[in-house]
Amino acid sequence: MQSDPYLLRWLLSSDCDLDTAVARLEACLVWRREARIDGILFEDFSVIDEAYPSGLEGHDFAGRPVSWSPAGSYDVRKAVLGGDATQAHYQRFILRQYELFEWHMHERLLLGSEKRTDLGVNAQAPKLTPTLSQIVAIYDLRGFNLKLGGCI
C-alpha cells in the first residue's frame, strides 16, 4: 500500500488536498485493521465461490483488469437462509473480491505486462502505466430480483 500509485489515488480522490487525503487514508487504515481486511484473501469462501462464479476475465486495452459476474442469477437469499453462508460472510466475500482486484492491480504494476498464469488470467495487456488504479466490472443483471439478489 505504500506505492506511489496507491498514494496518488488518495490525493486525486481528495482534489489534491493533502490534509483531506491523509485523513481519509488514516481512516481507511483504521477500518482495514478493525475489519481484518489484510487477511481476507486467506479466508475460506469456497461455498460462495462455487455458488456465485465471478472473477478476472482478462484486461482491457489500458491494462485494467476486467471482472465479469452473472449477478442476475445469484440467489443470495437462498444461500443466507439455507445456512450456506451468513449475510456477514457474504459481505466479507464481496470485500475479498475487491481486495483481490486491488492485489491484482498491484501485482501487474510490479510485474509489468508479464503473463500471470498463477491467477488464471489472460494478461495480454499493453505496457502498463504507473497509475493503474481502476478495474472494469461487468455485472450481468438479466433476471435480477431485488428480493433474491439483495436478501431483503
C-alpha positions, 0 to 999 in steps of 0.5 A, a space after each residue: 500500500 505504500 506505492 506511489 500509485 496507491 498514494 496518488 489515488 488518495 490525493 486525486 480522490 481528495 482534489 489534491 488536498 493533502 490534509 483531506 487525503 491523509 485523513 481519509 487514508 488514516 481512516 481507511 487504515 483504521 477500518 482495514 485493521 478493525 475489519 481484518 481486511 489484510 487477511 481476507 484473501 486467506 479466508 475460506 469462501 469456497 461455498 460462495 465461490 462455487 455458488 456465485 462464479 465471478 472473477 478476472 476475465 482478462 484486461 482491457 486495452 489500458 491494462 485494467 483488469 476486467 471482472 465479469 459476474 452473472 449477478 442476475 442469477 445469484 440467489 443470495 437469499 437462498 444461500 443466507 437462509 439455507 445456512 450456506 453462508 451468513 449475510 456477514 460472510 457474504 459481505 466479507 466475500 464481496 470485500 475479498 473480491 475487491 481486495 483481490 482486484 486491488 492485489 491484482 492491480 498491484 501485482 501487474 504494476 510490479 510485474 509489468 505486462 508479464 503473463 500471470 498464469 498463477 491467477 488464471 488470467 489472460 494478461 495480454 495487456 499493453 505496457 502498463 502505466 504507473 497509475 493503474 488504479 481502476 478495474 472494469 466490472 461487468 455485472 450481468 443483471 438479466 433476471 435480477 430480483 431485488 428480493 433474491 439478489 439483495 436478501 431483503 
